[in-house]
């Protein structure tokens, strides 16, 4: 009986599919890293001031945009919700500074109503934010 010896073949890796995958990944990363990302948050243009001062690290920050919407910690809140949020904080710490960052195009009545609401809630240290304009 004759046995036929088969030659041992060495295993090979097909490079063509691997190169295709590498080019796909390269294209993917090139495309998606060139897209500009928008910063999250509220776009404000603060008024400029030459006498602006910095504040303590602990303060309540309220943001009023051009449309008159009020934001607390980046979340849109109504004026009644705002009163419920800041009243307990101000009862615990009545001298806590409240900084109102209002867009320079925001109507005066919107900013004033927020200031009035804060003072009714017990706030006595109300400040308006401004961007320091070097002379």
N, C-alpha and C positions, 0 to 999 in steps of 0.2 A: 504494500500500500504506500502510495506516494503522498507525502504531505507537501502542500504548497505553502511556502513561507511568504507571508505578506510582509511587505516592507513597512516598517514603522514610520508613520508620518508625524512630523512635529506639528503640534497645534499652532495655529496662527490667529492673530487678532485682526479682524477686518478694520482698517483704519478709515475707510470712507464714511461709514455712519458716525464714527466718533468725531471726525472733522466737521461733519454737518451739524452735530449737536454743539460743538464748540463755537462755530460761527453763529448759530442761532442764539446762544447765550451771550456772545459778544454783542450782537445786534440788539438784543433785548436790553442789556445794561447801558449801551450807548444811547438808545432812544429814551429810556426812562430816567436817566440821570440828567438829561438836558432839558426836561420840562421844568419850567419855573413853578415853584409852589407859592401859593398865597399864604401869608401869615394869618393864623387864626386870630380872631379878636375883633375889636371895634375900631374902625378907621376914624381917628380923630385928628383934627388940626387944631392944636391948642393955640390960644392967643400968645403973643410974645410979650415979654416983660424984661426990663433991665434990672429990676429989683427982686426977682424971684428968689425964694429961699428954699432950701431942702427941709424935709420933715423927718420926724422920728420914724423908726422902723415899724411901729405899731400905730395904725390908723385905719379908719374905714374909708374905702375908696368907692365913690359913686361916679358913674360915667353917664353923661347926657349927650346923646348924639344930635345931629342937625335936625332930625325929625322930632326931637323932644322925648325919645324913648330913654328910659332909665335902666342902667345895668348895674348889678351888684355881683361882684366876683365873676364877671363875664357872662352872667345870665340875665336875660330880660326879665324885669319885675315891674309890676304895677305899683302905683303909689301906695295903695293899701297894703300890699305885700311888703313893700319896703318899710313901712311903719312897723309891721309885725316883726320884721327881721331885726331892725336896728334898736327898737325899744328895749329889749332885754339886754343888749350889749351896753347901751347907754345907762341903764339902771345899775348895772354892775360896775361900770367905769364911766361916770358922768363927764370927766374931763378928756375922754378919748377924742382925738382930733378927727374931724370928718373932712376929707378932701374931695371936692367936687371937680371932676375933670369934664368940663363942658366944651364942646366943639365951638370954635369961634363964630360959626354961623348959626349956632343955636339961639333960639329966641329968648330974650330976657325973661319973659313970663314963665317959661319952662324951668329955667335955672332958679328963679326966685321961688317958684312953688316947691321945688325940692328943698331949698334952704328953709322955707317956712315949715315944711313937713318935718325936717330934721330938728328944728328948734322946738316944735310941738312934741316931738318924741323925747326931748330932754337933752338934745345936743347943744352945747354952748360954745364949742370951739370949731367953727365952720371956716374952711379955707377954700379958695378957688385956685385950681392948678393953672400954671402958665409955663411956657417954655422959655428958658433963660436965653435972652438975646444979647450976645456980647456986644459991647459998645464999639 
